[in-house]
Amino acid sequence: MSKLLEGNGNGNETGGLPPPAKKRTPPPTASVPSSEAKESQVSLETRDGLEAHGLPVRITRHHVVFELYSPTVTLRFSEALPVFQIVLQGRPVYSGRAVVRNLVDAGAKLMCEATLDETQWTDLNLILALQQEGRLASEFKSFLKEWQKLYIVLPEFKVAVADLQTFLHDLRLWLNQLELCAHTASKPEASRREKDLGRQIGENTTPILTQMFEKFEDIIRRIDPDLAGPHRAFARRMLHPLLLSSPFLQRTYYKPLGYAGDYEMVNMMFRDPLEGESLFAKVVNLWFLQQPPAQAHRNRIDYLVRRLSETAFRTMNAGKRARVLSIGCGPAVEVQQFMAREFPGEHLHFTLMDFNRETLDYTRGVLEQIKSRHPSDLSMEFVQKSVDRILRDGSRRVTTVREGYDFIYCAGLFDYLADPICRRLTEIMYEWLNPKGLLVVTNVSTANPRTPTMDYIMDWHLIYRSAQDLRTLKPAQAPAEECVVKMDDTGVNIFLEAQKISP
């Protein structure tokens, strides 16, 4: 984000936006001078229907940097904004979808960077050109100048993308022939045979795809951040028609609930990875779900199940019922597995908290079905609450042991939240712990090897932290010796544990 704060458009510190003036729209690739920024604005609407307005600072065909003045709206990394409009000098030049890529808290304002869909620009100047004599030639020159930005794309990057595209294209043709043979059997037999083929083929294609993606990612790491937009757009244009056949990639890219890592994305990591409408789609889907980030997520679930078991036994031996809180619970796969493994669940009460109502409804239904198959006195409650609400309510201290929790965990949410918010959350959660209670928060590590692919192909952006970075987010009131940072086997997931010894 080294360039995020460049070209500051003379931020209106009061947060008020003057009405746009009716002047000629500049090309959308130009930076917005401070004198013109006052006549321009960015408008957005979140998936929850919350509206916000800001001032554009720097605009290219592929991304926009803007200043946001709206303390009632909290944006997150990788959040998909279904309604996003850019107005320059009174003219709407972009109207479509955007995905939050970066955030910097600058005190009185929030600096935001969002990726744009290059097909959603409104080329008003071209319409005017068709109506005014002599304008067509100059507009064609503008188009040619924009097209020539493809020359900015490094030749070695084009080769790496072309190698991937060619291999995937030819692999699809070959797999289509195999698929025809599989479908000569009855439908159930054809489906079984197709999955068997997918597993066998995946054993051979996965190492090849990994090698090709690693070459692709090595080049990305050498690209100047200022040139990332054209490179990202080029890669998606060439590879998306093939890769988006994967159901997992399609959901991570389009983010139908408005944010990455939703409950269905998590579910896909735990289902049979051979999903898709064709044998080719199944093989591609298999590759994505075999990568370290997906495996690290599965490792995280195993870790949480162990912690739940330890909590259940500890409180059972103490002769009391444990209270467990999960913040940003998603589909609560760890709770599903805990209940299905018949641990001493009768000694647990779960509070599952998420900001998304659809997620909570889904999770409630799944857990109630599991409980019907594994009867116990385990109890559950489901709370819809956002991070904003938690922060606002955080001043209310838990005053008695009965109201506190014996285990609180927040797994995955910190990947999208800035340090000050994370630090305040850990302090609030620590206050909610009973004596001897355990707090766990997780984060994706800076060692994630698939970061470039997640950025360029999946439009999935995280706040990566090292073990030391995560340690700095420990609750201020927690003794340093009671805080431990651990890592899963892949090195992609890190865990901060804080034990509360005294009230």
C-alpha positions in Angstrom: 0.0 0.0 0.0 3.0 2.2 -0.5 1.2 4.3 -3.1 -2.1 4.5 -1.3 -1.5 7.8 0.3 -0.1 9.5 -2.8 -2.1 12.1 -4.6 -4.2 13.0 -1.6 -7.2 14.8 -3.0 -7.3 17.6 -0.4 -9.5 15.7 1.9 -12.6 17.5 3.1 -11.9 16.8 6.8 -15.5 17.6 7.9 -16.8 14.7 5.8 -19.2 16.9 3.8 -19.2 16.5 0.0 -19.9 19.5 -2.2 -22.3 19.0 -5.1 -20.6 17.9 -8.3 -20.0 20.5 -11.0 -20.9 19.9 -14.6 -17.6 19.9 -16.4 -16.0 17.6 -18.9 -15.1 14.2 -17.5 -11.3 13.5 -17.5 -10.1 10.0 -18.6 -10.7 7.6 -15.8 -7.0 6.6 -15.7 -5.9 10.0 -14.6 -5.1 10.9 -11.0 -7.5 13.4 -9.5 -5.9 16.8 -8.8 -6.9 18.3 -5.4 -8.7 21.2 -7.0 -11.0 18.8 -9.0 -11.5 16.2 -6.2 -14.0 18.6 -4.6 -16.3 18.2 -7.6 -16.0 14.4 -7.6 -17.1 11.7 -5.3 -17.3 7.9 -4.7 -20.6 6.4 -3.5 -20.9 2.9 -2.3 -23.4 0.6 -0.7 -22.5 -2.5 1.3 -24.3 -5.9 1.1 -26.2 -4.9 4.2 -27.6 -1.8 2.5 -25.4 0.7 4.4 -24.4 3.7 2.3 -21.2 5.8 2.4 -19.6 8.5 0.4 -16.0 9.6 -0.1 -13.6 11.5 -2.2 -11.5 9.8 -5.0 -7.8 10.3 -4.7 -6.3 8.1 -7.4 -8.1 6.3 -10.2 -7.0 3.8 -12.8 -9.0 1.5 -15.0 -8.5 -1.3 -12.5 -8.6 0.2 -9.1 -9.5 3.4 -7.1 -8.1 4.9 -4.0 -10.5 7.1 -2.0 -11.0 8.8 1.3 -14.0 7.7 3.3 -15.8 9.8 5.9 -18.5 7.6 7.4 -17.8 6.3 10.9 -21.1 4.3 10.8 -19.7 2.0 8.1 -16.9 -0.4 8.7 -15.3 -1.9 5.6 -13.3 -5.2 5.6 -10.6 -6.6 3.4 -12.0 -8.5 0.5 -15.5 -7.2 1.1 -17.5 -7.1 -2.2 -19.5 -3.9 -2.6 -22.4 -4.6 -5.0 -23.1 -0.9 -5.6 -20.1 1.3 -6.3 -20.1 4.5 -8.3 -17.4 7.0 -9.2 -18.4 10.5 -10.3 -15.8 12.8 -11.7 -16.7 16.5 -12.2 -20.4 15.7 -12.1 -20.3 12.8 -14.6 -20.7 9.2 -13.5 -17.8 7.3 -15.1 -18.0 4.0 -13.2 -21.1 2.1 -12.0 -20.8 -1.5 -10.9 -19.1 -3.8 -8.4 -15.9 -3.2 -6.4 -13.9 -5.3 -3.9 -12.0 -3.8 -1.0 -8.3 -4.5 -1.4 -6.7 -2.3 1.2 -7.5 0.0 4.2 -5.5 2.5 6.1 -6.8 4.3 9.1 -5.7 7.9 8.8 -7.4 9.2 11.9 -10.2 11.5 10.7 -10.6 9.6 7.5 -10.2 6.0 6.2 -8.1 5.5 3.1 -9.5 2.7 1.0 -8.3 0.9 -2.1 -10.8 -1.1 -4.2 -10.4 -3.2 -7.3 -12.8 -2.4 -10.2 -14.3 -4.4 -13.0 -12.9 -2.9 -16.2 -16.1 -3.7 -18.1 -18.2 -1.4 -15.8 -16.8 1.9 -17.0 -19.2 4.4 -18.7 -17.4 5.8 -21.7 -19.3 9.0 -22.1 -16.6 10.6 -24.0 -16.9 8.0 -26.8 -20.6 8.8 -27.1 -19.8 12.5 -27.4 -17.2 11.7 -30.0 -19.7 10.0 -32.3 -21.8 13.2 -32.1 -19.1 15.8 -32.6 -17.1 16.2 -35.8 -13.4 15.6 -35.4 -13.7 13.9 -32.0 -13.6 10.3 -33.2 -9.9 10.4 -34.1 -8.9 11.8 -30.8 -11.0 9.3 -28.9 -9.4 6.5 -30.8 -6.0 7.8 -29.7 -7.2 7.7 -26.2 -8.4 4.1 -26.7 -5.1 3.2 -28.3 -3.2 4.7 -25.4 -5.2 2.7 -22.9 -4.8 -0.5 -24.9 -1.0 0.1 -25.2 -0.9 -0.4 -21.4 -0.8 -4.1 -22.2 2.8 -3.4 -23.2 3.5 -2.6 -19.6 2.8 -6.3 -18.7 6.1 -8.0 -18.3 7.0 -10.4 -21.1 7.9 -13.2 -18.7 4.5 -12.7 -17.0 2.7 -13.1 -20.3 4.7 -16.3 -21.0 3.7 -17.7 -17.5 0.1 -16.9 -18.1 0.1 -18.2 -21.6 1.7 -21.5 -20.4 -1.0 -21.9 -17.8 -3.7 -21.0 -20.3 -2.5 -23.4 -22.9 -2.1 -26.3 -20.4 -5.5 -25.7 -18.9 -7.1 -25.4 -22.4 -5.5 -28.6 -23.7 -6.2 -30.5 -20.4 -9.9 -29.6 -20.7 -10.0 -31.0 -24.3 -8.4 -34.2 -23.2 -10.6 -34.6 -20.1 -13.7 -33.9 -22.2 -12.9 -37.1 -24.2 -12.5 -39.1 -21.0 -15.7 -37.7 -19.7 -17.6 -39.0 -22.8 -16.3 -42.5 -22.0 -17.4 -42.2 -18.4 -20.9 -41.2 -19.4 -21.5 -44.3 -21.4 -22.4 -46.1 -18.1 -25.6 -45.6 -16.1 -25.9 -42.2 -14.3 -24.8 -43.4 -10.8 -22.0 -45.5 -12.2 -20.9 -42.6 -14.5 -20.8 -40.2 -11.5 -18.7 -42.7 -9.5 -16.4 -43.4 -12.4 -15.9 -39.7 -13.1 -14.8 -39.0 -9.5 -12.5 -42.0 -9.6 -11.0 -40.6 -12.8 -10.7 -37.1 -11.1 -8.8 -38.5 -8.2 -6.4 -40.4 -10.4 -5.9 -37.5 -12.8 -5.5 -35.1 -9.9 -2.5 -37.0 -8.6 -0.8 -36.3 -11.8 -2.1 -32.8 -12.6 -1.7 -31.3 -9.1 2.1 -31.2 -9.1 2.2 -29.8 -12.6 -0.3 -27.0 -11.8 1.5 -26.2 -8.6 4.8 -25.8 -10.5 3.2 -23.6 -13.1 1.4 -21.4 -10.5 4.6 -21.1 -8.5 6.4 -19.7 -11.6 3.4 -17.4 -12.1 3.6 -16.2 -8.4 7.4 -15.7 -8.5 6.9 -13.2 -11.3 4.1 -11.4 -9.5 6.4 -10.8 -6.5 8.7 -8.9 -8.8 6.0 -6.6 -10.3 6.0 -3.0 -9.3 2.9 -2.3 -7.2 2.0 0.6 -9.5 1.7 -1.9 -12.4 -0.3 -4.5 -10.6 -3.6 -3.4 -12.1 -2.8 -4.1 -15.8 -1.1 -7.4 -14.8 -4.0 -8.5 -12.7 -6.5 -7.7 -15.4 -4.4 -9.5 -18.0 -4.2 -12.6 -15.9 -7.9 -12.7 -15.2 -8.8 -12.1 -18.8 -6.7 -15.0 -19.9 -7.3 -17.5 -17.1 -10.8 -16.9 -15.6 -12.7 -18.4 -18.6 -11.0 -21.7 -17.6 -10.4 -21.5 -13.8 -13.9 -20.2 -12.9 -15.3 -23.6 -13.8 -14.2 -24.5 -10.3 -17.1 -23.9 -7.9 -14.8 -23.0 -5.1 -12.9 -20.4 -7.1 -16.2 -19.0 -8.6 -17.6 -18.4 -5.1 -14.4 -16.9 -3.7 -14.2 -14.5 -6.7 -17.8 -13.4 -6.9 -18.5 -13.4 -3.1 -22.3 -13.7 -3.3 -22.7 -12.8 0.4 -20.5 -9.8 0.0 -17.4 -11.0 1.7 -14.7 -13.7 1.3 -14.6 -16.7 3.6 -18.4 -17.1 3.9 -19.9 -20.3 5.3 -20.3 -22.0 1.9 -16.6 -21.4 1.0 -15.7 -23.0 4.3 -18.1 -25.9 3.7 -16.4 -26.5 0.3 -13.1 -27.0 2.1 -14.6 -30.0 4.0 -16.6 -31.6 1.3 -15.4 -33.9 -1.4 -13.2 -31.5 -3.4 -14.2 -33.2 -6.7 -17.1 -30.8 -7.3 -18.0 -29.2 -10.6 -20.1 -29.6 -13.8 -17.3 -31.4 -15.7 -14.3 -33.6 -15.1 -12.1 -30.6 -15.9 -13.9 -28.4 -13.3 -13.5 -31.2 -10.7 -9.8 -31.4 -11.4 -9.3 -27.6 -11.1 -11.5 -27.5 -8.0 -9.3 -30.3 -6.5 -6.1 -28.3 -7.0 -7.4 -25.2 -5.3 -8.7 -27.2 -2.3 -5.4 -29.0 -1.9 -3.4 -25.8 -1.5 -1.8 -24.8 1.8 -4.4 -22.1 2.7 -7.2 -24.7 2.5 -5.3 -27.3 4.4 -4.4 -24.8 7.0 -8.1 -24.1 7.5 -8.7 -27.8 8.0 -5.8 -27.9 10.5 -7.4 -24.9 12.3 -10.6 -26.9 12.8 -8.7 -29.8 14.3 -7.0 -27.4 16.6 -10.2 -25.9 17.8 -11.9 -29.3 18.3 -9.0 -30.2 20.6 -9.4 -27.0 22.6 -13.1 -27.6 22.9 -12.5 -31.1 24.2 -9.9 -29.8 26.8 -12.4 -27.1 27.9 -15.2 -29.7 28.3 -13.0 -32.0 30.4 -11.5 -29.2 32.5 -14.9 -27.8 33.5 -16.4 -31.2 34.0 -13.7 -32.1 36.5 -14.4 -28.8 38.2 -18.0 -29.7 38.5 -19.4 -27.0 36.3 -20.8 -26.3 32.9 -18.5 -24.6 30.4 -19.5 -21.6 28.5 -18.0 -21.2 25.0 -18.2 -18.1 22.7 -17.3 -18.2 19.0 -17.1 -14.7 17.3 -17.5 -14.8 13.6 -18.6 -18.4 13.9 -19.4 -19.1 10.2 -20.7 -22.7 9.7 -19.0 -23.7 13.0 -17.4 -26.8 11.5 -15.4 -27.3 14.7 -18.6 -27.5 16.7 -20.1 -29.9 14.2 -17.1 -32.2 14.5 -17.1 -31.9 18.3 -20.7 -32.9 18.6 -20.3 -35.8 16.1 -17.3 -37.2 18.0 -19.4 -37.6 21.2 -17.2 -35.6 23.5 -18.7 -34.7 26.8 -20.9 -32.1 25.2 -23.5 -32.0 28.0 -20.9 -29.9 29.9 -20.9 -27.2 27.3 -23.0 -24.2 26.4 -22.2 -22.6 23.0 -22.8 -18.9 22.1 -22.3 -18.7 18.3 -22.0 -15.1 17.1 -21.9 -13.9 13.5 -23.0 -10.7 11.7 -24.7 -12.5 8.8 -28.2 -13.8 9.4 -28.1 -16.3 6.6 -25.0 -17.9 8.1 -26.6 -18.2 11.5 -29.7 -19.7 10.1 -27.7 -22.3 8.2 -25.5 -23.1 11.2 -28.5 -23.5 13.5 -30.1 -25.9 11.2 -27.0 -28.1 10.7 -26.2 -28.2 14.5 -29.7 -29.1 15.4 -29.7 -32.0 13.0 -26.4 -33.2 14.5 -27.8 -32.9 18.0 -30.9 -34.9 17.0 -28.5 -37.8 15.9 -26.3 -37.4 19.0 -28.6 -36.5 21.8 -27.0 -34.6 24.7 -27.6 -31.8 27.1 -25.3 -29.5 25.1 -27.0 -26.2 24.6 -26.6 -23.5 22.0 -27.6 -19.9 21.4 -27.2 -17.9 18.2 -26.4 -14.2 18.3 -26.4 -11.8 15.3 -23.9 -9.1 16.1 -21.3 -7.2 14.0 -17.8 -6.1 15.0 -19.1 -2.5 15.3 -21.7 -3.6 17.8 -19.2 -5.6 19.8 -16.9 -2.6 20.0 -19.8 -0.3 21.0 -20.9 -2.8 23.7 -17.4 -3.6 24.8 -17.5 -1.1 27.7 -19.9 -3.3 29.6 -17.8 -5.5 31.7 -18.7 -9.1 32.7 -19.1 -8.8 36.5 -19.6 -12.4 37.6 -18.1 -15.8 36.8 -21.6 -17.0 35.8 -21.8 -14.5 33.0 -18.3 -15.0 31.7 -16.9 -17.6 29.3 -14.4 -20.4 29.8 -13.3 -20.4 26.1 -13.6 -17.6 23.6 -12.2 -17.9 20.1 -12.2 -15.7 17.0 -11.0 -17.7 14.1 -10.5 -16.0 10.8 -12.0 -12.5 11.5 -8.6 -10.9 12.2 -7.5 -11.6 8.6 -9.8 -8.7 7.6 -9.4 -6.2 10.4 -6.8 -3.5 11.1 -4.6 -3.7 14.2 -6.4 -1.1 16.4 -9.7 -3.0 15.9 -8.1 -6.4 16.6 -6.3 -5.1 19.7 -9.6 -3.6 21.1 -11.4 -6.9 20.4 -8.8 -9.0 22.2 -9.1 -6.7 25.2 -12.9 -7.0 25.2 -12.9 -10.8 24.8 -10.3 -11.1 27.5 -12.5 -9.2 29.9 -15.3 -11.6 29.1 -13.3 -14.6 30.2 -13.7 -16.4 33.5 -10.6 -17.0 35.6 -8.6 -19.9 34.0 -10.5 -19.2 30.8 -8.7 -19.3 27.4 -8.8 -16.8 24.5 -7.7 -17.8 21.0 -7.5 -15.7 17.9 -6.1 -16.8 14.6 -4.5 -15.1 11.6 -3.2 -16.2 8.2 0.6 -15.9 8.2 2.9 -13.9 6.0 4.3 -17.2 5.0 1.2 -18.1 2.9 2.7 -19.3 -0.4 -0.5 -18.7 -2.4 -0.8 -15.0 -1.6 -0.2 -13.8 -5.2 -2.8 -16.3 -6.6 -5.3 -15.2 -4.0 -4.8 -11.6 -5.0 -4.5 -11.8 -8.8 -6.9 -14.7 -9.5 -9.3 -15.0 -6.6 -9.6 -11.3 -5.6 -9.2 -12.5 -2.0 -7.2 -10.0 0.1 -6.1 -10.6 3.7 -4.1 -8.8 6.3 -1.2 -11.2 6.7 0.6 -11.2 10.0 3.8 -12.8 11.3 3.9 -14.5 14.7 5.4 -11.4 16.2 2.7 -9.2 14.6 0.0 -11.3 16.1 1.7 -11.3 19.5 1.5 -7.4 19.5 -2.3 -7.8 19.4 -2.5 -9.6 22.8 -4.9 -8.1 25.4 -3.1 -5.2 27.1 -4.3 -6.5 30.5 -2.9 -10.0 29.9 0.5 -10.8 31.3 3.0 -11.5 28.6 4.0 -14.9 30.1 0.3 -16.1 29.8 0.3 -15.4 26.0 1.6 -17.9 23.5 1.8 -17.8 19.7 1.6 -21.2 17.9 1.6 -22.3 14.3 -0.1 -25.1 12.3 1.9 -27.7 10.3 1.6 -25.8 7.1 3.0 -22.6 8.6 0.0 -20.7 7.1 -2.1 -20.4 10.3 -0.9 -18.8 13.5 -2.8 -18.8 16.8 -2.5 -16.4 19.7 -3.5 -18.0 23.0 -4.1 -15.9 26.1 -4.9 -17.6 29.4 -6.7 -15.6 32.1 -5.2 -16.7 35.5 -6.8 -14.1 37.8 -10.1 -12.2 37.8 
